[in-house]
Amino acid sequence: MPNLDHVVKDIADEMRQRPDRGEVASYIPELARVDAKAFGLAVIDAEGHIATGGDSETPFSIQSISKVFTLTLALGKVGDRLWRRVGREPSGSPFNSIVQLEREQGVPRNPFINAGAIAVTDVILSGHQPRDTLGEILRFMRFLADDPSITIDEAVAASEQRTGFRNIALANYMKSFGVLDNPVNFTLGVYFHHCAIAMTCRQLAMAGRYLAWSGVNPSTGHSVVSVERARRINAVMLTCGHYDGSGEFAFRVGLPGKSGVGGGVLAVAPGKASIAVWSPGLDVHGNSHLGRVALEALSKRMGWSIFGV
C-alpha cells in the first residue's frame, strides 16, 4: 500500500504547479475575491491518521457541500417521507435550472441541486424558527467535525442574499406547487446561511467520516445514521453530487463526492478514508477543476475507486 502522507504531499505539490486552475465563482461577489492559486487537501484514514497538503488549514465557504449534512438531518427528521418532496435522479441540467421544475410540477430532481436543497432546508425548518434551525445545522457540523470553532461566514451569506435572485425564483416556484411549507424568505435565509458555513479541508474531512464508515463516527464508535442510510446518501452523492458533471466525476474518480462552488469537494472512500479538497477555480459545471484532478490522482494511486483498482 502506498504511503498516504507521501501521496497527499506529492499531489498537493503537483496541483500547486498546474496552470489550468478554472475560474472562481464570480456570481457571488464574496467568492469572486478568493485566491484562485489556493489548494488544500486532507485525508483521514481508518486509523484516524490525517494526511494533509497545501492550504488544508485555510477556511473556505463550503457552499453546496452543506447539502450532504442537511440531507442527513432531514432524513433523520422525516425518514423516507422526504422522497415525496424531492427526487433521487441526476438532473443533467445546471444546478440552478428552473426548466425541470416547470416540467415536473415543482418537485426538484434531487437534493443536491439548488431547488432540491431548498426543499430539504424547508423540511428541517418546519416547526422551528430560522435562527434555531441554523443553530441546529451548525451544531451538527461542529459535532461531526469535533470542532466548536466552525462558524458561518456572514459576509458570504449576505452576498448570497443580495444576489440570489435565481434561488428566490426557484423557491417561489416550488411554493406555488405546495412543495415548500414555510415562508419563502425564512427557508431561503436558512439556506443561504448554511451554504456560507466556512471550514478547512481538515474540518470537512473530519465531518464526512460517518459516510466513510457505514454511518458510524469512528473516533467515538457512536452511530450518526444507520448503515443503510449512509449507503443511500453515498449513492446520491455518486450519481448527483457534481450536478451535470456527476457522470464524469464517477468515471474519473470512482468515489461518492459532493462539490461546492466555493471550490471544495468532500469525497468518501467507503471503509478507507474521508477526503476533502479545495481549489477555488471551477469548471464549466461549477465543480472544482483541480479538486477533481487531485481526487482522480488520489483514488488511482491509493486504489480506492469503488469500481475496483
C-alpha positions as CSV (number, residue, x, y, z in Angstrom):
1,M,0.0,0.0,0.0
2,P,1.4,3.4,-1.0
3,N,2.3,5.8,1.9
4,L,-0.7,8.1,2.3
5,D,1.4,11.1,3.6
6,H,3.7,10.9,0.6
7,V,0.9,10.6,-1.9
8,V,-1.0,13.5,-0.4
9,K,2.1,15.7,-0.3
10,D,3.0,14.8,-3.9
11,I,-0.5,15.6,-5.2
12,A,-0.5,18.9,-3.4
13,D,2.9,19.8,-4.9
14,E,1.7,18.8,-8.4
15,M,-1.5,20.8,-8.1
16,R,0.3,23.9,-6.9
17,Q,2.3,24.0,-10.1
18,R,-0.5,23.4,-12.6
19,P,-1.5,26.4,-14.8
20,D,-5.1,25.1,-15.5
21,R,-7.0,26.3,-12.5
22,G,-10.5,27.0,-13.7
23,E,-12.5,30.2,-12.9
24,V,-13.6,31.3,-9.4
25,A,-17.4,31.7,-8.9
26,S,-17.9,35.4,-9.8
27,Y,-21.7,35.5,-9.4
28,I,-21.3,35.5,-5.6
29,P,-19.3,38.7,-5.1
30,E,-17.5,37.5,-1.9
31,L,-16.4,34.3,-3.7
32,A,-15.0,36.2,-6.6
33,R,-12.3,37.6,-4.3
34,V,-10.8,34.2,-3.3
35,D,-7.3,33.4,-4.5
36,A,-7.5,31.0,-7.4
37,K,-4.0,29.7,-6.7
38,A,-5.1,28.2,-3.3
39,F,-5.1,24.4,-3.0
40,G,-5.7,22.2,0.1
41,L,-6.1,18.5,0.6
42,A,-6.9,16.5,3.8
43,V,-7.4,12.7,4.1
44,I,-8.4,10.8,7.2
45,D,-7.8,7.0,7.1
46,A,-9.4,4.2,9.1
47,E,-6.9,4.5,11.9
48,G,-7.7,8.2,12.3
49,H,-4.5,9.4,10.8
50,I,-4.8,12.7,9.0
51,A,-2.6,13.4,5.9
52,T,-2.7,17.0,4.7
53,G,-1.1,19.1,1.9
54,G,-1.2,22.6,0.7
55,D,-3.7,25.1,2.2
56,S,-5.5,22.5,4.3
57,E,-5.9,24.8,7.3
58,T,-7.4,27.7,5.4
59,P,-11.2,28.1,5.9
60,F,-13.3,28.3,2.8
61,S,-17.0,28.6,2.0
62,I,-18.3,25.0,1.7
63,Q,-21.4,26.1,-0.2
64,S,-23.3,23.1,-1.7
65,I,-21.2,20.6,0.3
66,S,-23.5,21.6,3.3
67,K,-26.3,19.9,1.4
68,V,-24.9,16.5,2.3
69,F,-25.4,17.4,6.0
70,T,-28.8,19.0,5.6
71,L,-29.9,15.9,3.7
72,T,-28.7,13.8,6.7
73,L,-30.7,15.9,9.1
74,A,-33.8,15.9,7.0
75,L,-33.8,12.1,6.7
76,G,-33.3,11.9,10.4
77,K,-36.4,14.1,10.9
78,V,-38.9,12.7,8.4
79,G,-37.2,9.5,7.1
80,D,-38.2,8.3,3.6
81,R,-41.2,10.7,3.5
82,L,-38.6,13.2,2.3
83,W,-38.6,11.5,-1.1
84,R,-42.1,12.7,-1.7
85,R,-40.7,16.2,-1.8
86,V,-37.5,15.7,-3.7
87,G,-36.3,13.0,-6.2
88,R,-33.1,11.0,-6.3
89,E,-32.3,11.2,-10.0
90,P,-29.4,13.0,-11.7
91,S,-30.6,16.3,-13.2
92,G,-28.4,16.6,-16.3
93,S,-29.1,20.3,-16.0
94,P,-27.2,23.2,-14.4
95,F,-27.6,23.3,-10.6
96,N,-29.7,26.4,-10.7
97,S,-32.0,25.4,-13.6
98,I,-35.7,26.2,-13.4
99,V,-36.7,24.3,-16.5
100,Q,-37.1,20.9,-14.9
101,L,-39.2,22.3,-12.1
102,E,-41.7,23.6,-14.6
103,R,-41.9,20.2,-16.3
104,E,-42.1,18.2,-13.1
105,Q,-44.7,20.2,-11.1
106,G,-42.2,21.9,-8.8
107,V,-40.6,18.7,-7.4
108,P,-36.8,19.0,-7.6
109,R,-34.9,16.2,-9.3
110,N,-32.5,15.5,-6.4
111,P,-31.5,17.0,-3.0
112,F,-28.2,18.4,-4.3
113,I,-29.3,20.8,-7.0
114,N,-30.3,24.2,-5.6
115,A,-34.1,23.6,-5.8
116,G,-33.7,20.2,-4.0
117,A,-31.6,21.6,-1.3
118,I,-34.0,24.5,-0.7
119,A,-36.8,21.9,-0.3
120,V,-34.7,19.9,2.1
121,T,-33.9,23.0,4.1
122,D,-37.7,23.7,4.3
123,V,-38.2,20.2,5.9
124,I,-35.6,20.9,8.6
125,L,-37.1,24.4,9.2
126,S,-40.7,23.1,9.8
127,G,-41.8,23.6,13.4
128,H,-38.8,25.8,14.2
129,Q,-37.6,29.4,13.9
130,P,-34.9,30.1,11.3
131,R,-32.3,31.0,13.9
132,D,-33.0,27.8,15.8
133,T,-32.8,25.7,12.6
134,L,-29.5,27.3,11.6
135,G,-28.2,26.7,15.1
136,E,-29.1,23.0,14.8
137,I,-27.3,22.7,11.5
138,L,-24.2,24.4,12.8
139,R,-24.2,22.3,16.0
140,F,-24.4,19.2,13.8
141,M,-21.4,20.3,11.8
142,R,-19.4,21.1,14.9
143,F,-20.3,17.7,16.4
144,L,-19.3,15.7,13.3
145,A,-16.0,17.6,12.9
146,D,-15.4,17.6,16.7
147,D,-14.6,21.3,16.4
148,P,-16.6,24.0,18.1
149,S,-14.8,26.8,16.2
150,I,-16.7,26.2,12.9
151,T,-18.7,29.3,12.0
152,I,-20.8,30.9,9.3
153,D,-19.1,33.5,7.0
154,E,-21.7,36.3,7.4
155,A,-20.2,38.3,4.5
156,V,-20.7,35.4,2.1
157,A,-24.3,34.8,3.4
158,A,-25.1,38.5,3.0
159,S,-23.6,38.4,-0.5
160,E,-25.7,35.4,-1.5
161,Q,-28.9,37.0,-0.1
162,R,-28.2,40.2,-2.1
163,T,-27.6,38.4,-5.4
164,G,-29.6,35.1,-5.1
165,F,-32.4,36.0,-7.5
166,R,-32.4,32.7,-9.2
167,N,-32.7,30.8,-5.9
168,I,-35.5,33.2,-4.9
169,A,-37.3,32.3,-8.2
170,L,-36.8,28.6,-7.6
171,A,-38.2,28.8,-4.1
172,N,-41.2,30.9,-5.1
173,Y,-41.9,28.5,-8.0
174,M,-41.8,25.5,-5.6
175,K,-44.0,27.3,-3.1
176,S,-46.6,27.8,-5.8
177,F,-46.8,24.0,-6.1
178,G,-47.0,23.4,-2.4
179,V,-43.5,21.8,-2.2
180,L,-42.4,24.4,0.5
181,D,-44.4,24.7,3.8
182,N,-42.7,27.7,5.3
183,P,-42.4,31.3,4.3
184,V,-40.1,31.5,1.4
185,N,-37.9,34.2,3.0
186,F,-37.4,32.0,6.1
187,T,-36.4,29.0,4.1
188,L,-34.1,30.9,1.9
189,G,-32.5,32.7,4.9
190,V,-31.5,29.4,6.4
191,Y,-30.4,28.0,3.0
192,F,-28.1,31.0,2.2
193,H,-26.6,30.8,5.7
194,H,-25.8,27.0,5.8
195,C,-24.2,27.3,2.3
196,A,-22.0,30.1,3.9
197,I,-20.5,27.8,6.6
198,A,-16.7,28.1,6.4
199,M,-14.5,25.1,7.1
200,T,-11.0,23.9,6.4
201,C,-10.2,20.8,4.5
202,R,-9.2,19.1,7.8
203,Q,-12.6,20.0,9.4
204,L,-14.6,18.9,6.4
205,A,-12.8,15.6,6.1
206,M,-13.5,15.0,9.8
207,A,-17.2,15.9,9.3
208,G,-17.5,13.4,6.5
209,R,-16.2,10.4,8.4
210,Y,-19.6,8.9,9.2
211,L,-20.3,8.4,5.5
212,A,-17.0,6.6,5.0
213,W,-17.6,4.2,7.9
214,S,-21.2,3.0,7.4
215,G,-22.8,5.7,9.4
216,V,-20.5,5.5,12.5
217,N,-18.3,8.2,13.9
218,P,-15.0,6.1,14.1
219,S,-13.5,8.2,16.9
220,T,-16.4,7.6,19.3
221,G,-18.0,4.4,17.9
222,H,-21.4,6.1,18.0
223,S,-23.8,5.8,15.1
224,V,-24.7,9.0,13.3
225,V,-27.0,7.3,10.8
226,S,-27.9,3.7,10.0
227,V,-25.7,1.6,7.7
228,E,-28.5,1.7,5.1
229,R,-28.9,5.4,5.3
230,A,-25.2,6.1,4.9
231,R,-25.1,3.8,1.9
232,R,-28.1,5.6,0.3
233,I,-26.6,9.1,1.0
234,N,-23.4,7.9,-0.7
235,A,-25.3,6.6,-3.6
236,V,-27.0,10.0,-4.2
237,M,-23.6,11.7,-3.8
238,L,-22.1,9.4,-6.5
239,T,-25.0,10.0,-9.0
240,C,-25.9,13.6,-8.3
241,G,-23.1,15.2,-6.2
242,H,-21.5,17.1,-9.1
243,Y,-24.6,18.4,-10.9
244,D,-24.3,17.7,-14.7
245,G,-20.7,16.7,-14.2
246,S,-21.6,13.8,-11.9
247,G,-21.1,11.1,-14.6
248,E,-17.6,12.5,-15.4
249,F,-16.7,12.5,-11.7
250,A,-17.8,8.9,-11.2
251,F,-16.0,7.9,-14.4
252,R,-12.7,9.5,-13.5
253,V,-12.6,9.4,-9.7
254,G,-14.9,6.5,-8.8
255,L,-15.9,7.8,-5.4
256,P,-19.1,9.3,-3.9
257,G,-18.5,13.1,-3.7
258,K,-20.2,16.4,-3.3
259,S,-18.8,19.7,-4.7
260,G,-19.5,23.3,-3.8
261,V,-19.0,26.5,-5.8
262,G,-16.5,27.6,-3.2
263,G,-14.1,25.1,-4.8
264,G,-14.4,22.4,-2.1
265,V,-15.2,18.7,-2.6
266,L,-16.0,16.2,0.0
267,A,-15.3,12.6,-1.1
268,V,-15.7,9.2,0.5
269,A,-13.7,6.0,0.0
270,P,-16.1,3.6,1.9
271,G,-14.2,1.8,4.7
272,K,-11.0,3.5,3.8
273,A,-11.0,7.3,4.0
274,S,-12.8,10.6,4.3
275,I,-11.3,13.2,1.9
276,A,-11.7,17.0,1.5
277,V,-10.0,19.0,-1.2
278,W,-10.2,22.7,-2.0
279,S,-9.3,24.6,-5.1
280,P,-11.5,27.7,-5.9
281,G,-11.2,27.6,-9.7
282,L,-14.3,25.9,-11.2
283,D,-15.0,24.0,-14.4
284,V,-18.0,24.7,-16.7
285,H,-20.3,22.7,-14.5
286,G,-19.5,24.7,-11.3
287,N,-17.2,22.0,-9.8
288,S,-13.6,22.5,-8.6
289,H,-11.4,21.7,-11.6
290,L,-8.2,20.8,-9.7
291,G,-10.2,19.3,-6.9
292,R,-11.4,16.6,-9.4
293,V,-8.0,16.2,-10.9
294,A,-6.4,15.7,-7.4
295,L,-9.1,13.2,-6.4
296,E,-8.6,11.3,-9.6
297,A,-4.9,11.0,-8.8
298,L,-5.5,10.1,-5.2
299,S,-8.1,7.4,-6.0
300,K,-5.8,5.9,-8.6
301,R,-2.6,5.9,-6.5
302,M,-4.3,4.5,-3.4
303,G,-6.5,2.1,-5.3
304,W,-9.7,3.5,-3.7
305,S,-12.2,3.6,-6.6
306,I,-15.4,1.8,-5.6
307,F,-15.3,0.2,-9.1
308,G,-12.1,-1.7,-8.4
309,V,-8.4,-1.0,-8.7
